[in-house]
Amino acid sequence: MRDLKVRFRQSRNCYVINATRIGLGNTHGSFATKAEALAEAEKLRAKFVLGHDVVAKEKPKLFSVNQAIEEYKSKQALLQTKSYHNAQKFNLLLLESVQFDGIAVGKHQIERLGRKSEREDFRTCIKLAIENEGKSIETMQTRRKHWSKFFVYATSKGWVDANPIADIQLPKPSKRDERAPKVQPGFIAWLQTDALDAYGKAYMDEVETKFKHGQRNHLTISPQKLEVMILLSITTGLRQGELRALRRCDYSANRQIILLEVALTTAHKTLARQKLRKAKTVR
């Protein structure tokens, strides 16, 4: 069925619909604008063809970026650890403060940022904002990660047509940047000789002093045990709390591994054995 025609009726100073095709008059309705008349004509035609009213699809509510971020954070708070959520909030606060067309991003309608005509300019704006902050490559990648995740969520909700910063290009960390610095041989030799000798002398002096006055010795680790701990720390990378929690049964001589399940932590000014979330195997 062809569309119903709309015309402007001078005598009534309004737009009307010629609805004779569907059994109504040729001057049906009274509309202030042509757009309103066309919309009503489409509803009448669809109702006649389908036999029931047609409800127009409700358009998504317009959100400012600030409002969208608040909803996003409230949803994510239940899915994330407290530390990660705090980091996310901090990064999104920075996104809201970025200036785009002289206005803070947070005050823009989020729908505008996802338009195809605006994406390239917005992507460039975000790229410059991250680079001009002067932070490390790792921090730059963190900014991009949190901001991109927000826009992915906005896309899934229909607030934007597409993630506007999906293709943003930033420097990538080199393999050298990801490696921990090596312990220099000279430092290891110093730890095992002069440093250990100095500790041994201090340990013996402390023992004699405290023994005379009946006081507790604060240097609780003997030089012999400390030497073993130093060697283990250098060769395995174990932390101090993990080293101090080691037991003889944790070491398997046949398999040449250390199975670590607990670590000593300071809680309420006392030492406590804390079970690790995941057992660590060290070779």
C-alpha positions as CSV (number, residue, x, y, z in Angstrom):
1,M,0.0,0.0,0.0
2,R,1.3,3.4,-1.0
3,D,2.0,6.1,1.6
4,L,-0.8,8.5,2.6
5,K,-0.3,12.0,1.2
6,V,0.2,15.0,3.5
7,R,-0.6,18.6,2.4
8,F,-0.8,22.1,4.0
9,R,-4.4,23.4,4.2
10,Q,-4.3,27.2,4.0
11,S,-7.8,27.8,5.4
12,R,-7.0,25.9,8.6
13,N,-3.3,26.9,8.7
14,C,-2.2,23.4,9.4
15,Y,-1.1,20.1,7.8
16,V,-3.7,17.4,7.0
17,I,-3.7,13.8,5.8
18,N,-5.5,12.5,2.8
19,A,-6.7,9.3,4.4
20,T,-9.4,8.2,1.9
21,R,-7.4,5.1,1.0
22,I,-8.2,3.7,4.5
23,G,-11.8,4.9,4.7
24,L,-11.2,8.3,6.4
25,G,-11.6,11.8,5.0
26,N,-9.2,13.7,2.7
27,T,-8.5,16.3,5.4
28,H,-7.9,14.1,8.4
29,G,-6.2,15.6,11.4
30,S,-4.7,19.0,12.2
31,F,-0.9,19.1,12.6
32,A,1.4,22.1,13.3
33,T,4.3,20.6,11.3
34,K,4.7,18.4,8.3
35,A,6.9,16.0,10.3
36,E,4.0,15.4,12.8
37,A,1.6,14.8,9.9
38,L,3.9,12.3,8.2
39,A,4.5,10.4,11.4
40,E,0.7,10.1,12.0
41,A,0.1,9.1,8.4
42,E,2.7,6.3,8.7
43,K,0.9,5.0,11.9
44,L,-2.5,5.1,10.2
45,R,-1.2,3.2,7.2
46,A,0.6,0.6,9.4
47,K,-2.6,0.1,11.5
48,F,-4.7,-0.4,8.4
49,V,-2.3,-3.0,6.9
50,L,-1.5,-4.9,10.1
51,G,-4.9,-4.5,11.8
52,H,-3.6,-3.1,15.2
53,D,-1.9,-0.1,16.6
54,V,1.8,0.3,16.0
55,V,3.8,1.6,19.0
56,A,6.8,3.7,17.9
57,K,10.1,2.5,19.3
58,E,11.2,4.6,22.2
59,K,14.5,6.4,21.5
60,P,17.3,5.8,24.1
61,K,17.4,8.5,26.8
62,L,20.1,11.1,26.2
63,F,22.9,10.9,28.7
64,S,25.7,13.2,29.5
65,V,29.1,11.4,29.8
66,N,29.0,12.2,33.6
67,Q,25.6,10.4,34.0
68,A,26.7,7.5,31.8
69,I,29.9,7.1,33.9
70,E,28.0,7.1,37.2
71,E,25.7,4.3,36.0
72,Y,28.7,2.4,34.7
73,K,30.5,2.7,38.0
74,S,27.5,1.6,40.0
75,K,27.2,-1.6,37.9
76,Q,30.9,-2.3,38.0
77,A,31.3,-1.9,41.8
78,L,29.6,-5.2,42.4
79,L,31.9,-7.0,40.0
80,Q,35.3,-5.7,41.0
81,T,37.7,-5.7,43.9
82,K,37.8,-2.5,45.9
83,S,41.4,-1.6,44.8
84,Y,40.6,-2.1,41.1
85,H,37.3,-0.2,41.3
86,N,39.1,2.7,43.0
87,A,41.7,2.7,40.2
88,Q,38.8,2.7,37.7
89,K,37.1,5.6,39.3
90,F,40.3,7.6,39.3
91,N,40.9,7.0,35.6
92,L,37.3,7.8,34.7
93,L,37.5,11.1,36.6
94,L,40.5,12.0,34.4
95,L,38.4,11.2,31.3
96,E,35.6,13.5,32.5
97,S,38.1,16.4,32.8
98,V,39.6,16.1,29.3
99,Q,38.8,19.1,27.1
100,F,37.0,18.4,23.8
101,D,36.0,21.4,21.7
102,G,36.7,23.6,24.7
103,I,34.3,21.7,27.0
104,A,35.0,19.0,29.5
105,V,34.2,15.5,28.1
106,G,32.0,14.9,31.1
107,K,29.6,17.6,30.1
108,H,29.1,16.4,26.5
109,Q,26.2,14.2,25.4
110,I,27.7,10.8,25.1
111,E,25.7,10.1,21.9
112,R,27.7,12.9,20.2
113,L,31.1,11.2,21.0
114,G,30.0,8.0,19.2
115,R,28.8,9.7,16.0
116,K,30.8,8.7,12.9
117,S,31.4,12.3,12.1
118,E,32.9,13.1,15.5
119,R,34.9,9.9,16.2
120,E,38.1,10.9,14.4
121,D,38.4,14.3,16.2
122,F,37.5,12.7,19.6
123,R,40.0,9.9,19.1
124,T,42.8,12.5,18.3
125,C,41.7,14.5,21.4
126,I,42.0,11.4,23.7
127,K,45.3,10.4,22.2
128,L,46.8,13.8,22.8
129,A,45.4,14.0,26.3
130,I,47.0,10.7,27.3
131,E,50.4,11.5,25.6
132,N,50.6,15.1,27.0
133,E,50.1,13.8,30.6
134,G,53.7,12.8,30.5
135,K,53.3,9.5,32.3
136,S,55.0,6.2,31.6
137,I,54.0,3.9,28.8
138,E,52.4,1.5,31.3
139,T,50.2,4.4,32.7
140,M,49.2,5.5,29.3
141,Q,48.0,1.9,28.5
142,T,46.1,1.9,31.8
143,R,44.3,5.1,30.9
144,R,43.3,3.7,27.5
145,K,42.2,0.4,29.0
146,H,39.8,1.9,31.6
147,W,38.4,4.5,29.1
148,S,37.9,2.0,26.3
149,K,36.1,-0.4,28.7
150,F,33.6,2.4,29.6
151,F,32.9,3.0,25.9
152,V,32.4,-0.7,25.2
153,Y,29.8,-0.7,28.0
154,A,28.2,2.5,26.5
155,T,28.0,0.8,23.1
156,S,26.3,-2.3,24.6
157,K,23.7,0.0,26.2
158,G,23.0,1.8,22.9
159,W,24.3,5.1,24.1
160,V,26.9,5.3,21.3
161,D,27.0,3.7,17.9
162,A,30.5,2.4,18.4
163,N,33.5,2.7,20.7
164,P,35.1,6.0,19.6
165,I,38.6,5.2,20.9
166,A,38.8,1.5,19.9
167,D,41.5,2.2,17.3
168,I,43.6,4.6,19.3
169,Q,47.4,4.0,18.8
170,L,49.7,4.4,21.8
171,P,53.4,3.4,22.3
172,K,53.8,-0.2,23.5
173,P,56.2,-1.2,26.3
174,S,59.4,-2.9,25.1
175,K,60.4,-6.3,26.4
176,R,63.3,-4.6,28.3
177,D,60.8,-2.3,30.1
178,E,58.9,-5.4,31.4
179,R,62.0,-7.1,32.8
180,A,63.0,-6.6,36.4
181,P,66.6,-5.3,36.8
182,K,69.2,-8.0,37.4
183,V,71.0,-8.1,40.7
184,Q,74.6,-7.2,40.1
185,P,77.3,-9.8,41.0
186,G,79.2,-7.3,43.1
187,F,76.2,-6.6,45.2
188,I,75.7,-10.3,45.8
189,A,79.3,-10.7,46.9
190,W,79.0,-7.8,49.3
191,L,75.8,-9.3,50.8
192,Q,77.6,-12.6,51.4
193,T,80.8,-11.1,52.8
194,D,81.1,-7.6,54.3
195,A,77.3,-7.1,54.9
196,L,76.9,-10.5,56.5
197,D,80.0,-10.0,58.7
198,A,78.7,-6.6,59.8
199,Y,75.3,-8.2,60.7
200,G,77.1,-11.0,62.6
201,K,79.0,-8.6,64.7
202,A,75.9,-6.5,65.4
203,Y,74.0,-9.7,66.3
204,M,76.6,-10.8,68.8
205,D,76.8,-7.4,70.4
206,E,73.1,-7.3,70.7
207,V,73.0,-10.7,72.3
208,E,75.6,-9.8,74.9
209,T,73.9,-6.4,75.7
210,K,70.4,-7.8,76.1
211,F,71.6,-10.9,78.0
212,K,73.3,-8.7,80.6
213,H,70.2,-6.6,81.2
214,G,67.7,-9.5,80.8
215,Q,66.1,-7.9,77.8
216,R,64.8,-9.5,74.6
217,N,67.1,-9.6,71.5
218,H,65.5,-7.7,68.6
219,L,67.8,-9.3,66.0
220,T,66.0,-12.6,66.1
221,I,67.5,-14.1,62.9
222,S,71.0,-15.6,63.4
223,P,73.7,-14.9,60.8
224,Q,73.7,-18.5,59.6
225,K,69.9,-18.4,58.9
226,L,70.2,-15.0,57.3
227,E,72.8,-16.2,54.9
228,V,70.5,-19.0,53.8
229,M,67.6,-16.5,53.4
230,I,69.8,-14.2,51.3
231,L,70.8,-17.0,49.0
232,L,67.2,-18.2,48.7
233,S,66.0,-14.7,48.0
234,I,68.6,-14.1,45.3
235,T,68.0,-17.4,43.5
236,T,64.2,-17.8,43.9
237,G,62.8,-14.3,44.3
238,L,60.9,-15.2,47.5
239,R,59.6,-12.3,49.6
240,Q,60.7,-11.8,53.2
241,G,57.4,-13.0,54.7
242,E,57.5,-16.1,52.5
243,L,61.1,-16.8,53.5
244,R,60.3,-16.6,57.2
245,A,57.4,-18.9,56.9
246,L,59.4,-21.7,55.2
247,R,59.4,-25.1,56.9
248,R,61.7,-28.1,56.3
249,C,58.8,-30.1,54.9
250,D,58.2,-27.4,52.2
251,Y,61.4,-28.4,50.4
252,S,61.5,-31.5,48.2
253,A,65.1,-32.6,47.7
254,N,64.2,-35.2,45.1
255,R,62.1,-32.8,42.9
256,Q,64.3,-29.8,43.7
257,I,61.3,-27.6,44.4
258,I,59.9,-25.5,47.2
259,L,56.1,-25.6,47.7
260,L,55.0,-22.4,49.4
261,E,51.5,-22.3,50.9
262,V,51.8,-19.7,53.7
263,A,53.6,-16.4,54.5
264,L,54.2,-14.4,57.6
265,T,52.4,-11.1,57.7
266,T,52.2,-8.3,60.3
267,A,48.6,-7.9,61.6
268,H,47.7,-5.7,64.6
269,K,51.5,-5.5,65.4
270,T,51.8,-9.2,65.7
271,L,53.1,-11.8,63.2
272,A,50.5,-14.1,61.7
273,R,50.7,-17.0,59.2
274,Q,48.5,-16.1,56.2
275,K,47.5,-18.8,53.7
276,L,48.4,-17.8,50.2
277,R,45.5,-17.6,47.7
278,K,47.4,-19.9,45.4
279,A,50.3,-22.2,46.3
280,K,53.6,-21.1,44.8
281,T,56.1,-23.6,43.4
282,V,59.8,-22.5,43.2
283,R,62.5,-24.4,41.5
